[in-house]
């Protein structure tokens, strides 16, 4: 027979009746003066009266509350997805070779350099970071903490095609989706069902940095001044478009949005093992000068276009007004100042780090890792300012891809 349901007029159960099912109710019932549960006002007064039990409860709360709060914040702030890096650059710079080398290095599958071909589509690869490389998020972690060497950190690397006809529709579009909208591109997913899952997924894959790779051997003066479509001009034009998108993420209307973190950019000067390759600081100066030419050319074209439109409207070319407020945001924020990477950082907050390196075979890379592991305790970070490191220029004094990996670890 079912028990009768309580009538609406029946009194609600007291606090003491609600606690009868718990094991500590017998202790509370034996000390009614300390725990007058039927009178909440008296209960709080008893807790503040200086009784031993009240002091014990207060001390227990003081000890447990920080611990519980720590675990709550730690679990709430834990990243659900892997950090993402976007690999861009002209065709033949060595992007796909770098991805395959990093993949082989993380899996330890082969010591031979991978054979690659020109990429026509984007690819996504999950790579394990070398354990001797410190993370930027662990900057305040003690260098004597050996447990960090046993931790495994992975990141995702987007490899985009460098062909000129595929840059706008594939590479720059992917950069715009990741940097400006913050949404995960689904262009790499083949099946419709997986695309729907990718859009509905709550996992976060934050874009942590952009890697722009160039061929240091193709940036020589002989190749740079012969034609307008030289490798230097092509790389500078591509880099100008990339930096413009990265700048639009944090800079608009002459102001920096402090609520959004700027994306760091790595200018990776590849093939430093070749004698004909220019050192990173020379490549940097050439690209800065070429980007300045591109800026001035586009500003003049925008001014001429606006002048023609104003002439059609008014019939008087002399009535053309200033076009400073009508054109898109110029790269660097100030068209009157010559473009440099330092100026870009000061005016817009976008930081470009120039690092030289070379994709070497697995055996040589392993030897470099053993040498670098000896200095892992003494050198835990790399400089975060706009720097140029790594210069072979025929003497073999390069670090392979180690400095590039250090930059990736610093961004994680």
N, C-alpha and C positions, 0 to 999 in steps of 0.2 A: 504494500500500500504506500502510495507516494505521500511524502510529508506535505502538509498544507503550506501554501505559499504565504509569506508574511503579509499582513494587511498594510495598506498605506499608512495607517495611523500608528502602527507599531513603532517603538523607538529604534533608532539605528544602533547597531552594536558598538560598544565602547572600545577604546583603544586596548584595554586589558583583555577583552574578549577576542580581539583580533590577533593578539600575540600568544594565545594559549597553544597554538600549534607549533611554536618555535621552542627549541630546547632550552633557551636561556630564560624562559618564562618563569621557571621555578625559582631562579635566583632573583628575578625582579619581584616576584610575589613575596619572597622572604624579606625584602627590604622595601616596604611600602613608603617609608619616610624619604628614601632616596629617589624613588621612582614613582611618584603619584601620577599614574597614567591617566586617571579619570579627570584630572585637572591640568591641562597643558600649562597654564600660567604658573602653577606651583611647581610643575616639572622643570621649567626653565629656571625658576628661582633656585631649585635644588641643585641644578647643574652649576650655578654660579655661586653656591654657598660655601665652597671649599671642602666638600666631602672627598674622601679618598677615591671613591668610585668615580665621582665626577672628574677629578683630576686625571685619573687613569684614562677615562674616555677621551678627554681633551688632548692628552698626550698622544694617544693612539691615533686620533684624527690628524694631529699635526705631523705625525710621522708618515702616515699612509697617504695623506692628500697630495703631497708633492710627487710621490712615486706614481700614484694613479694618474695624476695630471701629466707627468712626463710620458707615460705610455700612451695616453690618449693623444697628446700632441704628436708624438712620434708616429703613431699609426695613421693619424689624420694627414700628416704632411708627407707620408711615404709616397714616392712616385709610383704610379700604376704602370707607366710605359717606359720605354727606353728612349734615351736622348737620341736625337736625329741630327745628322750633318748632311749638307747638300754639297755635292762635288760638281763643280762647273769648270769650264775652260774650253779653249779652242780644240779643234780636231788635231790629234797627234801629240797632245801634250803629255799623255801617259796616264790618263785618269783610270781607264779600265785596268791597266797593268797594276796600278796602285791598289785598286780594290781586290784584285785577285791575289796580290802579294800579301795584303793584310789578312785575307781570308785563309790563305795557306799558312800564314804565320800563327794565326789563332788556333788552327786545327792541327798544325804540325804534320801536314800530309806529304809535302815534298820540298826539297831544297832547290829544285830547278826553277828558273824564272818562268812564269806562265806565258803561254802563247795567246795573244789577243788579236782582235780585228776591230775595225771601226764600228762603234756602237751606233745602231739606228734607233734604239728605244732605250727608255730608262730601266734601271734595274735597282733592286733593293736588297741589301746584304746586311746580315747581322754579324758583327765583328766583336771579338773579345779583346779588350784592351790588355796590353802587356802589364803583368802584375807589378813590375818594378816602377811603373809610371804613376806618380801621385795624382790624385784628383783635386781640382780646384775647390770642391765642396769640403775637402778634408784639410784645408789650409792650417787650421789650428790643432790638428791632430799631431801628437808627439811623433817625432821621427824615430824614436826608440820603440814605438809600438810595432812589433813584428807581425802582429795579426793582420795588418793591412796588406801584407805581401801574400796572404793566403786568400784574400777576397777576390771574387770574380766580378768584373764590371764589363757589361756589354753595351754597345751602341749600334745604331743603324746608320748606314751610309747609302745615300741616293747617288747613283752614278747616272749622269745625264749625257746625251749625245752632244758632241761639239760641232757638228756640221752646221754651217751657216743657215741652211734652210730649215733646220729643226730647232733652232734656239728659241724662237719666239713661241712656237706652239707647244714645245715640250719643256725645255729647261727653264726659261723665264716664267712660263705659266706655273710650273711647279714651285718656283721660288716665290711667286706672288701669292699662291694659295697658302703656303706654309708661313710666310713672313707677315703678310697683311691680314689674311682672314683667320689664320690659326687653325685651319681645318686640315685634316689628313687627306692628301690626294688619293683618289681611288683609281687613278689611271693605270696603276700597275696591277690591279686586281682583274683577273680574267673572267671569272664567273659572275653572273648577275647576283646570285645568292650571296656570294662573298662581298660584293659591293654594298649590298644592303646591310650586311653585318658590319662592314667597315664604317658606314655612315652612322649606324645606331650604336656603335661601340663607345663605351665611356672611358676606355683607356686613353691616356694622354701620351702623345709622342711629341714633346716640345722640340722645336727647331733650336738647337743650341749654337750653331755656327755655320758659316759658309766657307767652303774651301775652293779657291779659284786657282787652278793649276795652269802654268805656262811652261813652254819649252825654252829653257835658258839658252840652248844652242841655236835657236832660230831668231834670237833677239839681237844678233850682231849688227854692226853698222852697215855691213854689206847688204844684209837682207832688209834693213829697216828703211833705207833711203832710195831704193831703186824704183818703187812703184807705190801707188796709193793703196793697193790691196796687199801690202806686205804683211808678214806675220805679226809684226809689231803693231801696225795700225789695226789689224783685225782683232788682236787680243785687247788693245786699248778700247776699241769700240764696244766689244763684248763686256769688258770690265766696267765701262761707263754705265751700261744698261743695268748691270747687276748692282752696282753701288747706288744707282738711282732708286731701285726698288727697296734696297736695304735702308736707304735714307728716308724714304717715304713712310717707313714703319714708325719712326720716332720724330720726324721733323716735318712740319708743315706751317705755312704762313709765317715763316721766320722764327718759329718757336720750337723748342724741344719738348716733347711729351715725356715728362718725368715718370709717368705711371707705367710706361712700357720700357722694358729692357732692350737696349740696342743689341743687334746681332753682331758679334765679332766676325771679322773676315780674315782668312788666312790666304795670303798670296804665296803659293807654293811654287818656287822656281825649281823645276825638275831638271834632271840630266846634268847635275853638277859634277858627275864623274867624267864628263867629256872635256877635252882640252879646249874645244871651241866654244864652250858654254860661258856666258857672261856671269860674273858674280852677282849675287842678289841685289847689292846696292846700286849697281849699274842698271840692272833691269828695272829697279824701282824708279830711278830718275828718268829713264826713257819712257816708261809708262805714264809717269806724272806729266811729262812734257807733251806726250801725245794726247792724253785726256784733256789737257788745257786747250789744245787745238780743236778738239771735238766740241768742247764747251763753247768756244767762241764761234765756231761755225754754226752750231745749232742756235745760238743766240741771235746771230745775224740773220739766219733764215727765218726765225720767228719774228724778228723786227720787220723784215721785208714783207712777210705775209700779212702782218697786222697793218703795215702801211698801205698795202694794196687794198685791203678791205676798207680802211678808213677813206681812201681816195674814192672808191666806188660809192661810199655813202655820202660824202660831202662834196666830191668833185674838186677837192683842193688837197694836194699832197702836203702842203705846209701845215695843215691842221692836225697832222698826226701827233698824238700825244705819246707820253712815255709808255713803254710796254712792260715796265718792270713788274707791275702788278697783274698783268694778264697772261704772261707766259708761265709755263710750269716751273716748279721749284728747280732752280739751277743746282747742279751737283756741287756741293760744298757750301751752299748758302749765300755766297757772295761772289758775283761774277767779276767784280773789280779786283779781286785778289787772285794771284796766280794759284793754280790748283796744286796742292800737295796733300799727301795723306795726313800730315800733321794738321793742316788747315781743316780738312774734313772732320777730324776728330774734335777739334776745338769748337767748330761752328755747329756741328750736327750731332756729335756724340758717337759717330760710327768710327770704330777703330780697325785699322788695317795693319796686320803684322806680316812682314815679309821674311820668309824663311827659305833657305835653299836646302836642297836634298837630292837624292837620287834613289830610284827603285833598283836595289841590288839583289843578288841571288840570296837564297836562304842561308847558306853556310856563312857568308860574310855578315849577314844580318845577325846571325846567332853569335858570332864572335863579338860584334859590337854590343849586343845585349849583355854578354858576360862582363865586358869592360864597363858598361854603364851601370851594372848592378853593384859594382864596388863603390860607385859614387852616389848611390841612391839615397844613402842616409845624409850625406852632406849637401846634396842639391835636391830640394823637394819641389821647387817651382821654377817656372821660366818667367822672364819678364813679361809684363802685361802691357807695356807701352809699345808704341809703334817702333819695331826694331827690325834689323836685318841680320840674320845669322846664317851660318853655313856657307862656306865659300871654298869650292874645290879648285876650279880653274886649272885643272891639269895636274895638281900636286897630290891628289888623293885625299885631301883633308876635308872630307865630308862625312856626315853622320847617317847616310842612307835615308831612311824615313823616320828615324828615331825622334828628331826634333818636331816633325809633324805630329807624331803620336803624342808628344809632350803637350803640344798646343791643344790637341783634342782632349787630353786628360784635364788640362787646366780649365777647359770650358764645361766640363761635366760636374 
